């Protein structure tokens, strides 16, 4: 069976460059509606990504000079079946009064989360970065990352970060 992200890749995902030798990394395109068809009671469908392809309740949340808290993670951080304003990241912002930005992407691992932080989050010079780790699939994804690097005999490479940050929607 083909997973949701794999079947939707050409329509709603964009490739993000990697400088760590890992396998291809894809995140949603900006301002796209994603309906996974959850039928659970209370599940929220569809979701809409913000101006950078992440799940936040305020479309322009990332455009300020600074974000105090950046959150990275997988489905527990992404707004999977919940509204963007009801994620733990949004709740953290309400409770602390700090500006928060959710960079969670479901279905990725620890090394992929670090790449997203590097290309999108660090430019905001956050005071705090919170990485949500789920021991099950995140550790499995780390093993996949290392298996990929070893099978390809690849290592880190240099990428022009200015190209990534100039126009994230143009990355192919």
N, C-alpha and C positions, 0 to 999 in steps of 0.2 A: 504494500500500500504506500502511495506517495503521500508524504506529509504536507500540511498546509503550506508552509513556507516554500517547500520545493516546487509545488505545483503553481504557486503564485509568483515565483521569483521574477519572471520576465515582466510581469505586470506591475507589481507593487514594491519590488525590492531594488536596491542599488548596491553595487559592489563598493566596498571601502578598502583602500589600500592597506597592506600590512607591511611592517618593517621587521617582523619577528620570525619570518619563515613559516608561519602557520598556514592552514588551509584557507581557501577563499572565505571572505566575511561579507555578509549581506545584512543591510538594515532596511527598514521601510523607507520609501520615498517621502518627501515632505507633503503634507496636506493630502493624504490619501485616506480613504475610508476602508476599514478592514472589518469584515463581518465573518466571524468564525462560526456563527450559528449556534452558540451555546444555548441549550434549552433548560439549564438548571434554573430553579426558582431564584429570582433576584439577579440572575446573570445579566450583564449589560452588553448589548450588541446594538449597533456596531461601534467600533472605536475610530477615532480620526487622529492622525498624527499631526504634530505641530510643524512649524516652519523648517525643522531640521530632521523630521522623521521619527521623533520620539513622542512619548505619550504623556503630555502635560495638559492641564486644564486651561492654561492661558497660552494662546497661540504665539504671542510675542514674548514669552517668558525669558527666552534666552538672549534677547536683543539688548539687554541692559549692559552696563559696563562691567558688572560683577555679579556672580552668583555665589552666595555664601556656602551652600551645601550642594554638592553634586552626588547623586546616588547612581551607582551602577549595579547591575545584576541581571538575572534572567527573568523568568515568568513571575517570580514573586515580587519583582520590582516593577516590571512592565504592567500596564493596566489590563491584565488578563481577566476578562469577565467582570471587571469593575470599572466605574467611571474614572477618568483621570483625576478628578478632584477627590476621589475616595481611596487612592493608593496610600501606602504608608509614607511615601515621600511627601505627598501633599499634606497629610496629617502632621508629619514632623514639622513642616513649615508653619502650620497653624499653631501648633503647641509651643514652638520655640520663638516664633516671630522672625525667624531667619528666612532669607530667600532660598528656595530649593529648586532644583531642576532634576527631573527624572530622565536618566539615560539608560534605563533598563531595556533590554531586548530579549524577548523570550527565545529559548532554544540555543543559546550560546553559552560558552564556558568562560572560565576565569581569564584566560589569555586574550580572548576576544573582547571581554569587558575592558581590559587594560588598553587595548588598541582604541576602543571608542573613547575612553577617557583621554588618551593621548591626543587624538585627532580633533575632538570636539570640546572636551571639558576643561583641560588645563589652561586654555586661552582665557578663561574667566577667573583665573587665579583664586579658586575656591579656598575658604578657610578649612573646610572639612570635605573629605571624600569618604563616602560610606559604600563599601562593597558588600552586597548581600550574597552570601555563599550558601548554597544548598549542597550538602555533602554528597548526595546521591549522584545526580547527573553532572554537577559541576566538576567533581573529581574524575568522573568518567570522561568528560570532555577534555580535561587536562591530559589524560592518557592518550586520547585521540590526537591532540595537538602534538605531543611528543612523538607519537608513532608516525604522523605525517612528516614532521621535520626529519626524522631518521630515515624514512623511506625515500625521501627526495634529496637527502643529504644537503639540506639548505640551512642557512643561518640568517641572522639579521641582515637587512639591507637598508640603504639610505634612500629616503623618499622626501621629496620637497613638500613639507607640511603646508606651505603657503597655498599650494594648489588645492589641498584638501579643504582648508578653511575659507578660501575665497568664495567658492560656490559649491557647497556640499550637495546640492541637487544635481550638479553636472557630472559627478563622479560616475564613471561607467565601469 
